[in-house]
């Protein structure tokens, strides 16, 4: 702030300080975090700088190097790396395959910043024939005072695919607010989302054998497209009051040794309450029903709209006893009681059917999160009343740093045992083409995941194991089914970056094995490799030029059912075994980043089949570019 004028109004003297006003520059500091463990703990996250790998603009490939998707930006997807798949059993069933293009209240990030912080992000791809894909992001946050922050986040994904009757539009808008004082942590967030798709049912299996190469000319399975419109609205609030040591537990001090200066406040306990409400609506429209594509039509053979509604209110009361950083053998403790209220509604041939139910969960956690020797946590959550009675999750995590070759390495091991009930829509459903009423058992799963990081050598490795029984999946008729036996999934992965002079080589490899079962199919190997050249132009602009390749071995990937938005098991064809090569250029000048990319450049030389999912080919070679601006004042 400029210095003020402290001279007397009638002194007639000139204030020299006022003549040479000095502007004090405020250093920009930004702290970013998410809320974890039932919104009870802050988990710091890194702020995206927008440079390295900026060209990987498709969110599904930011999370997983191999995906089963419909071949274009914004399409439904599932990761081919099993341990990268979404596992939120409380989410809306019909949107789980669009998670990368939407925002849940549990994913919202909160900020504390000394200066206003803003981001503008834009990318565009030329599809040819007047078709294009675009992404846009506008983000802004600032502190009202040292403890209160507000902001908004607006994101858009839109794409008109090269193939006939393929189009998406994803939008979400988030307003968030946080206040973090010495004795209080409060949060409020609002999320409004729209996820809309137009689908063509894919292309015939033999389309390449018949000589088709141009996507615009390829025949599709649904000449009259099927459209799905998904609307969501979520509201979340959290309040935590922090307390010091309780008087009857505090050790008495000798009056002679009591310092006259009041010590800094250290929270010892807290009372926490949160409430989370979500409302979902889904409409599936058909201008005309294709008897060749759908085996069954239950309601209307002409124009028809299916609609489904899902509302969920979840709130919890928690008590926390924090660990004492000054003592070695203490740990934090948390206990909670949680209530969930759900209402689901869908159509029938002559009306509508609705289900209303609730659940009560109790649980607790012990943890040590502030230790240089190791950190650990153990938690449990049980459903003691309601539809999901008997659901349980017991989990644990250990993270241990090691000093090796004058560098800190880190080993992390986590695992859980979980029993959980099927989704309400896996048990009951009725639409124009599908109907089921099931009585499924609870699913059982055991997970063990480990990761070893060696930052000095830019290397990491992981090993994961999962054991499943009563596993729920969608069978060859695209309907929910349950595998009565047991099976296991094992995976190992390694990541290594090499740097030589101005060249870099980044590599990731994943190996997976699945014991015999009809429910889960995965590629044995998945690879990602990126070779690039980095340099500074005019000593101010950093550039990066390179090529990357994605590859996974052949396997029978799941097929996609557009009317339910679900992937299901198929035994007709293999996908994979095809390298996808992209060429890219990244640049960064101060606060501005940019990229240009030639996507799927390998299709220019390929005469083979490049299916990304059953009956869904990848889009052919196209040019993409994008910009990323950050503002810190």
LUMMIGU-71227 format. One line per field, with one value per residue (C-alpha): residue number from 0; x, y, z. Coordinates in Angstrom, 1 decimal. Example, Ala and Ser with C-alpha at 12.3 -4.5 7.8 and 13.67 -1.06 7.14 Angstrom:
# LUMMIGU-71227
seq	(0	1)
u	(12.3	13.7)
v	(-4.5	-1.1)
w	(7.8	7.1)
This chain:
# LUMMIGU-71227
seq	(0	1	2	3	4	5	6	7	8	9	10	11	12	13	14	15	16	17	18	19	20	21	22	23	24	25	26	27	28	29	30	31	32	33	34	35	36	37	38	39	40	41	42	43	44	45	46	47	48	49	50	51	52	53	54	55	56	57	58	59	60	61	62	63	64	65	66	67	68	69	70	71	72	73	74	75	76	77	78	79	80	81	82	83	84	85	86	87	88	89	90	91	92	93	94	95	96	97	98	99	100	101	102	103	104	105	106	107	108	109	110	111	112	113	114	115	116	117	118	119	120	121	122	123	124	125	126	127	128	129	130	131	132	133	134	135	136	137	138	139	140	141	142	143	144	145	146	147	148	149	150	151	152	153	154	155	156	157	158	159	160	161	162	163	164	165	166	167	168	169	170	171	172	173	174	175	176	177	178	179	180	181	182	183	184	185	186	187	188	189	190	191	192	193	194	195	196	197	198	199	200	201	202	203	204	205	206	207	208	209	210	211	212	213	214	215	216	217	218	219	220	221	222	223	224	225	226	227	228	229	230	231	232	233	234	235	236	237	238	239	240	241	242	243	244	245	246	247	248	249	250	251	252	253	254	255	256	257	258	259	260	261	262	263	264	265	266	267	268	269	270	271	272	273	274	275	276	277	278	279	280	281	282	283	284	285	286	287	288	289	290	291	292	293	294	295	296	297	298	299	300	301	302	303	304	305	306	307	308	309	310	311	312	313	314	315	316	317	318	319	320	321	322	323	324	325	326	327	328	329	330	331	332	333	334	335	336	337	338	339	340	341	342	343	344	345	346	347	348	349	350	351	352	353	354	355	356	357	358	359	360	361	362	363	364	365	366	367	368	369	370	371	372	373	374	375	376	377	378	379	380	381	382	383	384	385	386	387	388	389	390	391	392	393	394	395	396	397	398	399	400	401	402	403	404	405	406	407	408	409	410	411	412	413	414	415	416	417	418	419	420	421	422	423	424	425	426	427	428	429	430	431	432	433	434	435	436	437	438	439	440	441	442	443	444	445	446	447	448	449	450	451	452	453	454	455	456	457	458	459	460	461	462	463	464	465	466	467	468	469	470	471	472	473	474	475	476	477	478	479	480	481	482	483	484	485	486	487	488	489	490	491	492	493	494	495	496	497	498	499	500	501	502	503	504	505	506	507	508	509	510	511	512	513	514	515	516	517	518	519	520	521	522	523	524	525	526	527	528	529	530	531	532	533	534	535	536	537	538	539	540	541	542	543	544	545	546	547	548	549	550	551	552	553	554	555	556	557	558	559	560	561	562	563	564	565	566	567	568	569	570	571	572	573	574	575	576	577	578	579	580	581	582	583	584	585	586	587	588	589	590	591	592	593	594	595	596	597	598	599	600	601	602	603	604	605	606	607	608	609	610	611	612	613	614	615	616	617	618	619	620	621	622	623	624	625	626	627	628	629	630	631	632)
u	(0.0	1.3	2.4	-0.1	0.3	0.9	1.6	-0.7	-3.4	-2.5	1.3	2.1	4.9	5.5	5.6	8.7	7.5	4.3	6.3	8.2	5.4	6.6	4.5	5.2	4.9	3.1	4.7	2.2	1.8	-0.9	-1.9	-4.1	-5.8	-8.6	-10.8	-10.2	-11.5	-15.1	-14.0	-12.3	-8.7	-6.8	-4.7	-2.3	-2.1	0.3	-0.7	-0.7	2.0	0.7	3.9	5.2	2.9	0.4	-0.4	-2.1	-5.3	-7.7	-8.5	-8.8	-5.1	-4.0	-5.1	-4.4	-2.1	-4.6	-8.3	-11.3	-13.3	-15.4	-12.5	-13.1	-12.7	-15.5	-16.8	-17.7	-14.6	-13.2	-9.5	-7.8	-5.6	-7.9	-6.5	-7.0	-10.8	-13.3	-14.5	-17.1	-20.1	-22.2	-22.1	-24.8	-24.8	-25.4	-22.6	-19.7	-18.2	-18.0	-16.1	-13.2	-15.6	-17.5	-16.9	-18.1	-18.1	-15.5	-13.1	-13.3	-10.1	-9.8	-7.3	-5.6	-3.7	-1.9	-2.9	-5.8	-5.1	-6.8	-6.5	-7.7	-7.3	-8.4	-7.8	-9.2	-9.0	-9.8	-11.9	-12.5	-15.8	-16.8	-16.5	-14.3	-13.6	-13.0	-12.2	-12.4	-11.6	-12.0	-10.9	-10.6	-9.9	-8.9	-8.8	-11.2	-8.9	-6.1	-8.5	-11.5	-11.2	-13.8	-13.6	-15.3	-14.3	-16.1	-15.2	-16.5	-15.8	-17.5	-16.8	-18.5	-16.8	-15.7	-18.1	-21.8	-24.0	-21.3	-21.3	-20.7	-21.1	-19.9	-20.1	-19.7	-19.7	-18.4	-18.5	-16.5	-15.7	-13.6	-12.7	-9.9	-9.1	-7.4	-10.5	-12.8	-12.7	-15.7	-16.4	-19.2	-19.4	-22.0	-21.6	-23.9	-23.1	-24.5	-23.2	-24.8	-24.1	-25.2	-24.3	-24.3	-23.9	-20.5	-19.7	-20.1	-17.3	-16.2	-16.1	-12.3	-12.5	-15.1	-12.5	-13.9	-11.2	-12.8	-14.8	-17.5	-18.2	-18.4	-21.8	-23.0	-25.2	-27.7	-28.7	-31.2	-28.9	-29.7	-29.3	-28.7	-29.0	-27.6	-28.1	-26.6	-26.7	-24.7	-24.4	-21.9	-21.1	-18.7	-18.1	-15.4	-14.8	-11.3	-10.7	-7.6	-6.7	-9.7	-9.2	-9.6	-7.0	-4.5	-1.5	-1.2	1.9	3.8	2.8	6.5	7.2	4.2	5.2	3.5	3.2	0.2	1.3	0.2	-3.1	-2.7	-5.9	-6.3	-9.9	-12.6	-16.3	-17.1	-20.3	-20.8	-23.8	-23.7	-26.7	-26.8	-29.6	-29.3	-31.6	-31.1	-33.1	-32.5	-34.2	-35.0	-36.5	-37.1	-36.3	-33.8	-35.1	-31.8	-29.7	-32.0	-33.2	-36.2	-38.6	-40.8	-42.6	-42.6	-41.5	-41.6	-40.3	-39.5	-37.9	-36.7	-36.1	-34.5	-34.0	-31.6	-31.3	-28.9	-28.4	-25.5	-24.4	-22.2	-21.1	-17.5	-15.3	-11.6	-8.7	-5.5	-2.0	0.5	3.5	5.7	5.3	6.6	4.1	0.8	-1.7	-4.8	-8.3	-11.6	-15.1	-18.2	-21.8	-23.1	-26.6	-27.5	-30.9	-31.6	-34.5	-34.4	-37.1	-37.5	-40.3	-42.5	-44.7	-47.8	-46.3	-43.2	-41.6	-39.6	-37.5	-36.6	-34.2	-31.6	-28.5	-26.7	-22.9	-20.6	-16.8	-13.6	-9.9	-6.5	-3.6	-0.1	0.4	3.1	6.2	9.6	10.0	6.7	3.1	0.2	-3.6	-6.2	-9.9	-13.2	-16.8	-19.9	-23.5	-25.5	-29.0	-30.8	-30.9	-27.1	-27.0	-23.8	-21.7	-18.2	-14.8	-11.6	-8.5	-5.0	-2.0	1.7	4.2	7.9	10.8	14.3	17.6	19.4	22.5	22.2	18.6	15.2	13.1	9.6	7.6	3.8	1.6	-2.2	-5.0	-8.6	-11.3	-14.8	-18.3	-20.8	-24.3	-25.2	-26.4	-30.1	-30.1	-28.2	-31.1	-34.1	-34.5	-37.1	-36.6	-37.6	-35.0	-34.0	-35.8	-34.5	-35.3	-32.4	-31.5	-27.7	-25.4	-23.0	-19.7	-16.5	-13.1	-9.6	-7.0	-3.3	-1.4	2.2	4.4	8.1	9.4	13.0	13.1	16.9	16.7	13.2	11.9	9.0	7.5	4.2	2.6	-1.2	-3.3	-7.1	-9.2	-12.9	-16.0	-19.7	-18.4	-21.1	-20.6	-22.7	-23.0	-23.1	-26.8	-25.7	-27.6	-26.2	-25.0	-23.1	-20.1	-20.5	-16.9	-13.7	-11.0	-7.9	-6.2	-2.5	-0.6	2.9	4.1	7.3	8.0	11.4	12.6	15.9	17.6	20.7	21.8	18.6	16.8	14.3	12.7	9.7	8.5	5.6	4.8	2.0	1.7	-1.7	-2.9	-6.4	-7.5	-10.1	-13.5	-16.2	-16.5	-13.1	-10.9	-7.7	-4.7	-1.6	0.7	0.2	3.0	3.6	6.8	7.6	10.8	11.4	13.9	13.8	15.6	15.3	14.7	16.2	16.8	13.2	10.9	11.1	10.2	9.6	9.4	8.7	6.7	4.8	3.3	0.5	0.2	-1.6	-1.7	-4.8	-7.7	-11.5	-12.4	-15.9	-18.6	-20.8	-24.5	-25.7	-29.2	-27.8	-24.4	-22.7	-19.8	-20.5	-18.7	-18.4	-16.7	-16.8	-13.6	-10.2	-9.0	-5.5	-2.2	-2.0	0.4	-1.1	1.6	1.2	3.6	3.7	5.2	5.0	6.1	6.1	6.9	6.5	2.9	1.7	1.9	0.9	0.9	0.4	-0.2	-0.7	-3.0	-3.0	-0.3	0.1	-3.3	-1.7	0.5	-1.9	-4.1	-5.1	-7.9	-7.6	-10.5	-10.4	-13.4	-15.7	-17.1	-15.7	-12.7	-10.3	-10.6	-8.1	-5.2	-6.1	-4.3	-4.8	-3.6	-4.2	-3.2	-2.9	-2.7	-2.2	-2.6	-1.2	-2.4)
v	(0.0	3.6	5.5	7.9	11.6	12.3	16.0	18.5	20.0	23.6	23.3	24.4	21.9	19.5	15.8	14.4	10.8	11.6	13.0	9.7	7.2	3.6	0.7	-2.4	-5.5	-8.4	-11.7	-14.2	-17.2	-19.8	-22.8	-25.4	-28.3	-30.8	-32.3	-35.9	-38.6	-37.5	-33.9	-33.9	-33.3	-31.0	-32.7	-30.4	-30.6	-29.1	-26.1	-26.8	-24.7	-25.5	-26.4	-30.0	-32.3	-29.4	-31.1	-34.0	-32.1	-35.1	-35.6	-39.4	-39.7	-37.4	-40.1	-43.3	-44.2	-46.7	-46.3	-48.0	-45.1	-44.2	-42.6	-38.9	-36.2	-36.2	-39.7	-42.2	-44.2	-46.7	-47.1	-50.3	-50.0	-51.7	-49.9	-46.5	-47.1	-45.0	-46.7	-44.2	-46.4	-43.5	-41.6	-41.5	-44.8	-43.4	-40.9	-43.0	-43.3	-39.5	-38.8	-37.0	-34.4	-33.4	-32.2	-33.7	-31.8	-34.2	-33.1	-29.3	-27.6	-24.7	-21.9	-19.4	-16.8	-13.5	-12.0	-12.7	-15.7	-16.4	-18.9	-18.9	-22.0	-22.7	-25.4	-26.2	-29.0	-28.9	-32.0	-31.0	-30.7	-27.7	-29.9	-28.9	-29.7	-27.0	-26.8	-23.7	-23.0	-19.8	-19.8	-17.0	-16.9	-14.3	-13.8	-11.3	-11.2	-13.4	-16.2	-16.0	-17.0	-17.1	-18.2	-19.8	-22.4	-22.7	-25.6	-26.5	-29.5	-29.6	-31.8	-32.7	-35.9	-36.7	-39.7	-39.4	-38.6	-38.3	-35.1	-34.2	-31.1	-31.1	-28.0	-27.4	-24.3	-24.2	-21.5	-22.1	-20.3	-21.2	-19.6	-20.9	-19.2	-20.3	-21.9	-22.5	-24.1	-23.5	-24.4	-23.8	-25.0	-25.1	-27.2	-27.1	-29.6	-30.6	-33.7	-34.3	-36.9	-37.8	-41.4	-43.4	-46.9	-47.3	-48.7	-52.2	-54.6	-55.2	-51.5	-51.5	-54.8	-53.2	-50.5	-47.5	-45.1	-41.7	-41.3	-39.1	-41.9	-44.7	-46.3	-46.2	-48.5	-45.8	-43.7	-41.9	-41.0	-41.6	-38.5	-38.4	-35.2	-35.3	-32.5	-32.3	-29.9	-30.2	-28.2	-28.8	-27.1	-28.1	-26.5	-27.4	-25.8	-26.2	-26.4	-26.4	-28.8	-29.6	-28.1	-31.4	-33.1	-30.3	-30.7	-28.2	-25.9	-24.5	-20.9	-19.9	-21.3	-19.9	-17.5	-14.2	-14.4	-16.2	-19.3	-19.8	-21.7	-25.3	-27.2	-30.5	-31.3	-30.4	-30.8	-31.2	-31.3	-31.5	-31.7	-32.8	-32.7	-33.8	-33.9	-35.7	-35.9	-38.0	-37.9	-40.3	-39.3	-41.4	-39.8	-43.2	-46.7	-48.9	-52.5	-53.7	-52.2	-52.9	-56.4	-55.3	-52.3	-52.2	-48.8	-47.0	-48.0	-44.4	-41.2	-41.8	-40.2	-42.1	-40.1	-41.0	-38.9	-39.5	-37.4	-38.0	-36.1	-37.1	-35.5	-36.5	-35.4	-36.0	-35.7	-35.3	-35.5	-34.3	-35.7	-33.8	-32.9	-32.5	-36.1	-39.1	-41.7	-40.0	-40.2	-38.5	-40.0	-39.5	-40.9	-40.2	-41.0	-40.5	-40.5	-41.0	-40.3	-41.4	-41.2	-42.8	-42.7	-44.1	-44.7	-47.7	-48.6	-47.1	-44.7	-44.3	-46.2	-44.7	-46.0	-44.1	-45.4	-44.3	-45.6	-44.9	-45.4	-45.3	-45.4	-44.0	-43.5	-43.3	-41.7	-40.2	-37.6	-35.4	-37.5	-37.6	-41.3	-42.5	-41.6	-44.0	-44.3	-46.9	-46.4	-48.3	-47.6	-49.8	-49.5	-50.2	-49.4	-49.1	-50.6	-51.2	-52.8	-54.8	-52.7	-52.3	-50.9	-51.4	-49.7	-48.8	-46.9	-46.6	-44.2	-44.5	-42.3	-43.8	-42.2	-44.0	-42.8	-39.4	-39.0	-39.5	-42.3	-43.1	-46.3	-46.2	-49.2	-49.1	-51.6	-52.2	-54.8	-53.7	-55.2	-53.0	-53.3	-53.0	-49.7	-49.2	-49.1	-52.3	-54.0	-52.2	-50.6	-50.1	-48.2	-48.4	-51.2	-52.7	-54.0	-55.9	-56.6	-58.3	-59.5	-59.3	-60.2	-57.8	-57.5	-58.3	-56.9	-56.9	-54.4	-54.1	-51.2	-50.2	-47.5	-46.8	-43.4	-42.5	-38.8	-38.5	-40.9	-39.8	-43.3	-45.0	-48.5	-50.0	-53.3	-53.8	-56.8	-57.2	-60.2	-60.1	-62.2	-61.7	-59.2	-57.1	-56.4	-56.0	-59.2	-59.8	-58.7	-55.3	-56.1	-56.2	-59.7	-61.2	-63.6	-66.0	-67.1	-65.5	-64.0	-61.8	-58.9	-58.3	-55.4	-54.0	-50.7	-48.8	-45.2	-43.8	-40.5	-40.1	-36.7	-36.1	-32.6	-31.0	-34.3	-36.1	-39.5	-40.3	-43.9	-45.8	-49.5	-51.4	-55.2	-56.8	-60.4	-61.5	-65.0	-66.7	-65.1	-63.8	-60.3	-58.5	-58.3	-56.3	-55.8	-57.6	-54.8	-51.0	-48.6	-44.9	-43.3	-39.7	-38.4	-34.7	-31.9	-28.9	-25.5	-21.8	-19.4	-15.9	-17.0	-16.3	-18.8	-22.5	-24.8	-28.6	-30.5	-34.2	-37.3	-39.8	-43.2	-45.1	-48.8	-51.7	-55.4	-56.9	-57.9	-58.1	-54.7	-54.0	-52.8	-49.7	-49.5	-45.9	-46.1	-47.0	-45.3	-48.5	-50.7	-54.4	-57.7	-58.8	-61.7	-60.6	-58.7	-57.7	-54.1	-52.8	-54.0	-50.7	-47.8	-44.3	-41.7	-38.0	-35.2	-32.2	-28.8	-27.0	-23.4	-21.3	-17.6	-16.2	-16.8	-18.0	-21.6	-22.9	-26.2	-27.5	-31.2	-33.5	-36.1	-39.7	-39.0	-42.7	-43.0	-41.2	-44.3	-47.0	-49.2	-51.3	-51.2	-48.6	-49.3	-47.7	-49.7	-52.4	-50.9	-47.5	-46.3	-43.6	-40.3	-39.9	-37.5	-33.9	-30.7	-29.3	-26.2	-24.5	-21.7	-21.4	-18.0	-17.4	-14.1	-13.5	-9.9)
w	(0.0	-0.7	2.4	3.8	4.4	8.1	7.9	9.6	7.4	8.3	8.7	5.2	5.2	2.3	3.3	1.6	2.2	0.3	-2.7	-3.1	-2.5	-2.4	-3.4	-1.4	-3.6	-2.0	-2.7	-4.2	-2.0	-2.7	-0.5	-2.2	-0.5	-0.7	2.1	2.8	5.2	5.4	4.8	8.2	7.1	4.7	2.1	0.3	-3.5	-6.0	-8.0	-11.8	-13.5	-16.9	-18.7	-18.6	-20.5	-21.1	-24.5	-22.6	-22.6	-22.5	-18.8	-19.0	-20.1	-17.3	-14.9	-16.9	-19.8	-21.2	-21.5	-23.1	-24.6	-27.6	-29.5	-29.1	-26.4	-23.9	-24.6	-21.9	-20.7	-18.3	-17.5	-18.8	-15.7	-13.1	-10.1	-11.8	-12.0	-10.1	-6.9	-5.5	-4.7	-3.6	-6.9	-9.5	-11.3	-14.8	-14.7	-13.3	-16.8	-17.2	-14.0	-15.7	-17.2	-14.1	-10.5	-7.3	-4.0	-2.7	-5.6	-4.9	-4.1	-1.6	-1.6	0.6	-1.4	-0.6	-4.0	-6.4	-8.6	-11.9	-14.7	-18.3	-20.4	-24.0	-26.5	-29.9	-32.4	-36.1	-37.0	-40.6	-42.4	-40.1	-37.0	-34.0	-30.4	-27.8	-24.1	-22.0	-18.3	-16.3	-12.7	-10.1	-6.4	-3.9	-0.1	1.5	4.5	5.8	6.7	4.2	0.5	-2.3	-5.9	-8.9	-11.5	-14.9	-17.3	-20.8	-23.0	-26.4	-29.4	-32.7	-33.8	-37.3	-37.2	-37.9	-34.9	-32.3	-30.1	-26.5	-24.3	-20.7	-18.4	-14.7	-12.6	-9.1	-6.5	-3.3	-0.1	2.9	6.2	8.3	11.6	14.8	16.2	13.1	9.7	7.5	3.9	1.4	-2.2	-5.0	-8.1	-11.2	-14.0	-17.4	-19.3	-22.6	-25.3	-28.8	-29.7	-32.9	-31.4	-33.1	-36.5	-37.9	-36.9	-40.5	-41.6	-42.2	-44.1	-46.4	-47.3	-45.3	-44.1	-44.0	-40.8	-42.5	-45.0	-42.4	-41.7	-38.1	-36.1	-35.1	-38.0	-35.7	-32.8	-29.1	-26.9	-23.2	-21.1	-17.6	-15.1	-11.6	-8.7	-5.5	-2.3	0.4	3.7	6.5	9.9	12.5	15.9	17.3	21.1	23.2	26.0	28.2	31.7	33.6	31.3	31.3	33.6	36.4	36.2	39.1	39.6	39.8	36.3	34.6	31.8	31.8	28.0	26.7	24.7	21.1	20.7	19.8	18.9	20.9	20.0	17.5	16.8	13.1	11.1	7.3	5.0	1.3	-1.0	-4.6	-7.1	-10.5	-13.5	-16.7	-19.9	-22.8	-26.0	-29.2	-32.3	-33.7	-32.2	-34.1	-34.0	-35.5	-32.7	-29.7	-29.1	-26.9	-26.9	-23.8	-23.9	-27.3	-30.7	-31.9	-30.3	-26.6	-23.6	-20.6	-17.4	-14.1	-10.9	-8.0	-4.8	-2.0	1.2	3.4	6.7	9.6	13.1	14.1	17.1	16.7	19.1	17.4	17.8	19.9	17.7	20.7	21.9	20.0	21.1	20.6	17.7	16.5	17.0	15.2	15.7	13.6	13.0	9.5	8.0	4.3	2.8	-0.8	-3.2	-6.7	-9.4	-12.9	-15.4	-16.0	-18.9	-17.2	-14.6	-12.4	-9.6	-6.7	-3.9	-0.7	1.9	4.4	6.1	9.4	9.5	12.5	12.5	13.6	12.8	14.5	12.8	13.0	10.2	11.6	12.1	10.4	11.2	9.5	9.0	9.3	9.7	10.4	9.9	9.9	8.8	9.4	8.3	11.5	10.2	6.9	3.4	3.4	6.9	7.2	4.8	6.1	5.2	7.2	5.8	6.8	5.4	6.2	4.6	5.5	4.3	3.9	3.4	0.6	-1.3	0.3	-1.0	0.6	-0.9	0.2	0.5	0.9	1.6	1.9	1.8	2.8	3.2	2.0	1.9	0.0	-1.3	-5.0	-6.4	-6.3	-10.1	-10.4	-8.5	-10.0	-13.5	-16.2	-19.5	-23.1	-23.8	-20.5	-17.4	-14.3	-10.7	-9.0	-5.5	-5.4	-2.5	-1.1	-3.0	-1.2	-2.0	-0.5	-1.9	-1.2	-2.9	-2.6	-4.1	-4.0	-5.1	-5.8	-6.7	-7.2	-10.2	-11.3	-10.8	-9.1	-9.0	-7.6	-6.9	-6.5	-5.5	-5.4	-4.4	-5.3	-4.7	-5.5	-8.1	-10.0	-13.7	-16.8	-18.8	-22.6	-22.7	-21.1	-17.9	-14.3	-13.2	-10.3	-10.5	-7.6	-7.4	-6.5	-8.6	-8.3	-10.1	-9.9	-11.4	-11.3	-12.8	-13.2	-14.2	-15.2	-16.7	-18.4	-19.0	-21.2	-22.1	-23.6	-24.2	-22.0	-22.2	-20.0	-19.7	-18.0	-18.1	-16.5	-16.3	-15.2	-14.7	-14.0	-12.8	-14.9	-14.6	-17.0	-15.5	-15.9	-19.0	-19.0	-21.4	-20.1	-20.9	-21.3	-22.3	-22.5	-23.8	-24.6	-26.2	-26.2	-26.7	-24.3	-24.7	-23.9	-26.8	-26.2	-22.6	-21.7	-23.5	-22.6	-25.5	-25.6	-28.9	-28.9	-29.8	-27.6	-28.0	-26.3	-26.6	-24.9	-25.9	-27.5	-25.4	-25.5	-24.2	-22.9	-25.3	-24.6	-24.3	-25.1	-23.5	-20.1	-20.4	-19.2	-20.4	-20.6	-21.4	-25.1	-26.8	-30.4	-31.1	-29.7	-29.5	-28.9	-30.3	-32.1	-31.4	-31.2	-31.9	-31.2	-32.1	-29.8	-29.0	-25.6	-24.8	-21.7	-21.5	-17.9	-17.0	-20.4	-21.7	-25.1	-26.9	-30.5	-31.2	-34.1	-32.6	-33.8	-36.4	-36.8	-38.6	-41.6	-42.2	-41.0	-43.1	-40.1	-37.6	-34.8	-32.5	-29.1	-27.9	-29.3	-32.6	-31.8	-33.9	-32.8	-34.6	-37.4	-37.4	-36.4	-35.3	-31.7	-30.0	-26.7	-24.3	-20.6	-18.8	-15.1	-13.3	-9.8	-9.1)
